[in-house]
Every structure is written in C-alpha cells, then in structure tokens.
Amino acid sequence: MQNWQPVLWCVGAYVAGSIPFGLFAGWIAGVDVRTKGSGNIGFTNVLRVCGPKVGLPVLLLDIAKGFFPSWCAMQMGGQSVLVGVICGLLAILGHNFPVWLRFRGGKGVATSAGVLGALLPQELGLALLVFLVAVGISRYISLGSILGALTVVVSHLVLATEPFGMDELPRTILAILMVALVIVRHRSNISRLLAGTENKLFAKKQSADAADDGQGGVDTDSCGNNDNHSEKNPADMAGGETA
C-alpha cells in the first residue's frame, strides 16, 4: 500500500482540481455560466456574469483546490517535493481540462496561485504584487495574469540558490510549466491585447468580440435570470474561448 500512496495522491490531486466550483456556483445563483460571457467556468467569467458575491467564493475555492493537494501530499502524506509538484500540476490540469466537462475548463490562474502558495510562497507574493499593479494600471486581468506568471519564473531564478540543482529543480520545472500553461491558455487574450480589442475589468459595456475569461465587465443581470439559459447567445460568445 505504501508504494501506491504517491499514485493515490496524484489521482486525488487531479480529481480535486477538476471540481468545477464556478459551474456549481452559477447553478446556485440560477445561471449556467457556460452559456454566458466567455462560457468559461473560471473565476473571472463567474465574476463578470454573477458579480463579486458569487465570484469571490469561487476564487477562494479554486485557490484551495490548488493549494491543498500539494500541501497535503508533502505535509500529511510524507511525500517528496517532487510528488508535491506533480500533484500541483495535476490539480491545475484538472481545473483546465476536467474529464467531467469534456476537458473544457478554466485557465488555471487561481488554481496555480494555490499551488504556488504551497510550494513557492515568496514567488507568489511577488507575482501577486505585479498582478495587482498591472491590473490596477491597465484594468486587464489577462495582462496581470501573464505578467504575474512570468514574475514567478524570474523571481524563482533570482531567489533560489541553485534553481537547477537537485533540491530546487522540481520547483523550477513547476514554475516554467505553469508559465507555459498560463500563456497557452491566454493566447486569444494576447491576440486581443496586441490588437487593442481586449475588454477591461468592470467595463460598462462588454465588447462581443472580446468576451473571454480573463477580461470583461461584470454582468450581474445574468444571475437569477432563467429566460435564456438553454442556449448560448452568439453575441456573448463571439470571440470567446470555452477551453
């Protein structure tokens, strides 16, 4: 049984990461978030569609499902840092590609933050600072997410005594892979940022061709309104990404 423990922790990490808290919260609020805004189940789309009262709990839960698999595997399960790193990556992949939703999940920023809290807390603090400054100045959540992710790698290479030594190598690989995932998942946002068509946070009117997780205003009228939940609104989904 002892030999199977790392495998069980890894399976549990993916399952935990794949729990679609954003989808559940939307259902409780009376809306299927997959049919509104970007169609994404992540925190930003929930915030845009349902407002902060629904969005903020989703943010905390998405962070938790990244933090606890890694932390518990190391602290409670007695596993190595490598197993903790693998559990963290699997939690992120579970959020991004949940098997229950045909592998169409969120973009993994909040879940990645939870993993960083367990494995790279100093780097997370610096990344959060960069994120807040970037979003505060630009009001682009996608830009803040990308810059924050890049900060994780740069700060780890600076702070770690030997980032490519045996002790730190798993954390270094984690940081690099997380940045790659964030950038790949935000590729459509990057295109719109370069084109100047990305919507800003709390914009009064959301541009139809910029609807996507990681940007856009808050549309709280969608919650509790069951008139059009059966099918997606083309105007809401144009230019969006549901992966």
N, C-alpha and C positions, 0 to 999 in steps of 0.2 A: 504493500500500500504506500510505503514511503516513497518508492520510485515513481508512483503515479501522481504525487502531490503537485509537482510543477505543472503537469498537464492539466490537472483539475483547476488550478489557479488560473491558467491561461484560458481555458474554456469559460470559466466563470467571469473572467475579465471581458471577454467578447460579449457574453450574454448581458452583463451589466451595462456595457456601453451601448448595446443595441436597444435598450428600453427607450421608446420614443416619448419622453416626457412632454415634449412640445405638442405632439399629436393628442396625448391624453388631456393635457390642459385645455387645448382648444375644444375638445369634445365636452369637457365640463362646462366651458364657457358658452357652448352651443354653436360651435363652428368647427368645420374641418379645415384646418389651416392649409391642407394640401390643395384646396380649391380657391385660396385667396392669396393676394400678394404674389410672391415668387413661387408658392406651392411648396416651399421648404419647411421642414419640421423643426428647424433650429430656432434659437432664442430670438434672433433679430426679426425674423418673419412673424413670430408669435407676438413680439413687442409691437411691430407695425400693425398687425391685424387686431390684436386684442388689448393693447395698452400695457402699462407697467405692472398693474395689479396681477395680471396673468403672466406677463413676460419675465418678471424678476424671479419668481419661484422656479420657472423653467431654467433660467440662467444658473441658479444655485444647484439645482438637481443635475444639470448637465456637467457642472464642475465636479460635483460629488462623485458622479459615476466614472470620472477620470482619476480622481484622487484615491478613492478607497481601494480599487483593485491593486494598484501599485503599492500603496502603503501597507495594506493588509498582507499582501504576499510576502513582503520583507519583514514587517514587524510582528505579525501574528503567525504567519506560516513559516517563518525562519528561512525563507528563500534568499538567494543571492540577489545582488543588484541587477544582474543580467535578467533574472526571472521577473524582477520588478519592472524593468524596462520593457520586456516583451509583453507583460500584462498591460502596461500603459499603452503601448502601440495597438494592442488588440482592442482595448477599450475605445480608442479613437476610431479604429476601423469599424468597430461595431456601431458607433454613432454615425459614421459616414455611409456605411453600407450594411444596414440592418437586414438580416435574412427575412424577417417577418414582413418587411415592406418592399420586397423585391429589390433589395440593395439600394434603395433610394432614400437616403437620409440627409443629415445636415452637413455642415462644412467643418465641424470639429474644433472650432476655436475655443469654445468654453470647455469642452472635454479635454483638450490639450492643456489648457490652463490648469485644470485639476491634476493632470499627470505631472506637470512641472512643479506644482505645489508639493508633491510627494518626493520628487527626485532632484529638482533643480530650483529650490525656492528663491535663491538670490537672483538667478537669471529671470525668474518670473516677476520679481519685484521691479527689476529694471525694464522688462518688457511691458509691464502694466503702466509704468510711468510714461514710456514712449507712446503707448496706445492712447492714453488719456490726453497727452499733449497733442498728438496728431489729430484725434477726433475733435478735441476742443477747438483747434485752429481751422481744420478743414471741414468738419462735420461729416466726414466719410468714414463709416465704420470699417469698410473694406480696406481702406488705406491704413487705418490704425492697426488692423489685424495683421496685415502683411508686414508693416514696419516693426510691429511688436514681435512677430515671429523671427524676423531677421535679427532683431536685437538679442534673442535667445542664443543664437549661434555665436554671434560676435562676442557677447558678454561671457559666454562659457569658455571660448578660446582664450579670453583675456584672464578670467578669474581662475580657471583650473591650472594647477601647477604643471601637470603633464596631461593635456587633453587627449593625447593619443597613446598614453601609457595604458597598461593593462587595467589599472584601477578605474580610470576615468573613461576609457574607450566606449563602454556601453552607453554612458550618458552622452558622450559626444555624438555617437551614432543616432541616439534618440533625438537630439536637438536637430541634426541635419535632416533626418527623415520627417520630423514634424514640420519643419520649414517647407520642405518639398511638398508635403500634403496640403499645407495651407495655400501655397502658391498655386498648385494644380487645381484645387477646389475653388479658387478665386480667379481663374483665368478669364472668365467672362467679365468679372468686375474690373480686372486690369484693362481689358479692351475698352470698356466704357470710361474708365478714368483717363486713358490716353485720348479718347475721343471727346472728352468733356461732357458726356451724357449720363454719368453716374449721379443718382439722386443723393441728396444729403439727408442726414438724420433730422427727423422732425420737420421735413419739408411740408409746407401746407398742402401741396398737391403733388401726388406721385406720378412721375412720368411713366407711361405704359411701357416704353421700350427700355426702361431702366429697372424694372421690377426684378429684384433678386435678393437673395439672402446676403446680408452684409451692407445694405443701404436701403434708403427709402423712408418715407414718413410713417406716422402712426395712424392707422385707420381703425379706430375703436368701434365704429359703427358696424363693422362686420360681426362682432361678437354678439351673440344673442339674436342675430337676425337670421332666421332659417329659410328665408324665401328662395335663396339661390345657392343652396349648399350642394345640390345634387350634381352640378357640373361646373367645370371651370369657366371663368369669364375670360374670353380671349384677350380683352383689354388689360386684365390683371396679369396674364401670364406671358404676354408678348415680351420677348427678350429675356424671359426668366429661365432659371435652371432648377430642375427638380431633383437633381442627383444629390 
